[in-house]
Amino acid sequence: MLIGVTGDTHNNLNNINKICAIFNENHTDLVFHTGDISLPKSLLAFNQLNCPLIVVLGNNDIEERNGLEEVANSFECKIFDEPFSIELNSIKICVFHHPDLIEDSTLAENDLILHGHTHRYRLEKINNCIVFNPGECAGFLKDKNQIGLIDLKNLCPKIVNF
């Protein structure tokens, strides 16, 4: 199973279109958005994905929650508060927006933790848990945008720059 990871897209519709194209070209089975989509129109742009989308709300999504949930109902998208936990192919995954909410117990209970908020790449193994943030996706840093792909067979995150 191949999962995609993005976050902090902050209404950059041009980047969202590129992100969806990259995930579709790589035939991802599921995409996680680690928060800060910001507006419903931006979430709607993710409807071009050829797979389901799971979103964890970020600090810039709270005021738009109702609109985001309404848009999510129009395509294969689910929205959750952080932390969101799921098990896929016997891999325990927990998704956050805010990395400062990650606790020792969360690290001990999961195989993979995804987060956003910082706009900075992070790939760290703490004990037996991989902590991953693909980094910048909002277009704040020209030519420094990136998303993540993780094959759950080997749990080796890789970055795709765009």
ABEGO torsion letter per residue (X at the ends): XBBBBBBGAGGBAAAAAAAAAAAAAAGBABBBBAEGAGBAAAAAAAAABABBBBBBBBAAAAAAAAAAAAAAAABBBBBBBOBBBBBBGGBBBBBBABAAABBAAAAAABABBBBBGAGBBBBBBBEABBBBBAEBAAGABBGABBBBBBBAAAGBBBBBBX
